[in-house]
């Protein structure tokens, strides 16, 4: 018999939105006159501190560029970065409402920087309604750190064993399961939908 699930937690990046399009990555790289293959490792190098709000967007992009950038270029890079993470995944966005219709509480649990959080809150009408939204930049803790999961669980008001979590990174799945949260490594919408139904009795629909 499937466990009694009362809530579902969704990662954002690559789960509720599409992976960053190559053209968006190329636009950021071009702004810094870097090849995309050299840009990406530098882009990710300081992403953890940026997601924890340990640095602002100016400091982050100056580190990526290895030089002081003018304010207009900083603003452009931040806007390009936000855009790269704001392509909704049409197959999974409806899952949040589907879970709510089944009586499940819903949460968004995401590592992302403050400018992207603000863009999602203010400029993404397609983003579903959640009972709880937990952002790393607000809490100043990132997955797979224990604190961010515990904060989200408290907001949901259910036991860890009554939650199923979707995330695309194995280290985040491992951290969740260590806290007693059920978790599915998101690979494709079709596979995740099947696992939710077969393992946990949660019915969603992939396109």
Buried (B, 14 or more C-beta within 10 A) or exposed (E): EEEEBBBBBBBBBBBBBBBBEEEBBBBBBEBBEBEBEEBBEBBEEBBEBBBBBBBBBBBBBBBBBEEEBEEEBBBBBBEBBBBBBBEBBEBBBBBBEBBBEEEBBBBBBBBBBBBBBEBBEEEBEEBBEBBBBBBBBBBBBBBBBEEBBBBBBEBBEBEBEBBBBBBBBEEBBEBBEEBEBBBBBBEEBEEBBBBBBEBBBBEBEBE
